[in-house]
């Protein structure tokens, strides 16, 4: 899990699990699994609410496209 300061949070776009799932063409549960396994870093905004930084999603996509 990433820890961001308030300034960093406002400087980057944070995506919901639904938005990430749509972009990856997978289910929300798959996105949650990636987060649990540490494959996709996320920011916890509350007890149950998580968001994925856009930069992290781009890193994840890039690392999975390399042979």
Phi, psi and omega per residue, in radians:
X1 nan 2.366 3.098
X2 -1.466 2.554 3.043
X3 -2.003 2.121 -3.118
X4 -2.075 2.559 3.009
X5 -1.389 2.887 3.126
X6 -0.978 -0.705 -3.134
X7 -1.106 -0.777 3.136
X8 -1.127 -0.664 3.131
X9 -1.048 -0.737 -3.086
X10 -1.361 -0.294 -3.094
X11 -1.522 -0.286 3.137
X12 -2.211 2.645 -3.128
X13 -1.342 2.295 3.101
X14 -1.914 2.294 -3.074
X15 -1.871 2.558 3.065
X16 -1.354 2.901 3.089
X17 -1.084 -0.607 3.101
X18 -1.112 -0.798 3.138
X19 -1.093 -0.734 3.121
X20 -1.140 -0.784 3.125
X21 -1.020 -0.756 3.122
X22 -1.088 -0.738 -3.113
X23 -1.215 -0.570 -3.140
X24 -1.588 -0.131 -3.086
X25 1.026 0.791 3.083
X26 -2.290 3.087 3.114
X27 -1.444 2.840 3.069
X28 -1.060 -0.679 3.133
X29 -1.079 -0.623 3.081
X30 -1.126 -0.722 3.094
X31 -1.081 -0.787 3.111
X32 -1.053 -0.686 3.112
X33 -1.111 -0.763 3.085
X34 -0.993 -0.721 3.140
X35 -1.159 -0.817 -3.138
X36 -1.053 -0.677 -3.111
X37 -1.388 -0.118 3.136
X38 1.451 0.151 3.134
X39 -1.349 -0.430 -3.126
X40 -2.296 2.043 -3.132
X41 -1.327 2.588 -3.085
X42 -2.511 2.954 3.094
X43 -2.053 2.251 3.095
X44 -1.604 2.132 -3.111
X45 -1.801 -0.048 3.134
X46 -3.007 -2.972 -3.117
X47 -1.089 -0.666 -3.089
X48 -2.085 -0.195 -3.021
X49 -1.603 2.148 3.074
X50 -2.169 2.689 3.072
X51 -2.393 2.615 3.138
X52 -1.968 2.146 3.094
X53 -1.093 2.453 3.138
X54 -0.968 -0.723 3.128
X55 -1.055 -0.655 3.122
X56 -1.178 -0.714 3.092
X57 -1.085 -0.748 3.121
X58 -1.092 -0.700 3.085
X59 -1.093 -0.800 -3.135
X60 -1.047 -0.802 3.127
X61 -1.095 -0.785 -3.140
X62 -1.106 -0.683 -3.111
X63 -1.276 -0.440 3.127
X64 -1.554 -0.162 3.119
X65 -1.660 -0.192 3.139
X66 -1.438 2.240 -3.132
X67 -1.202 nan nan
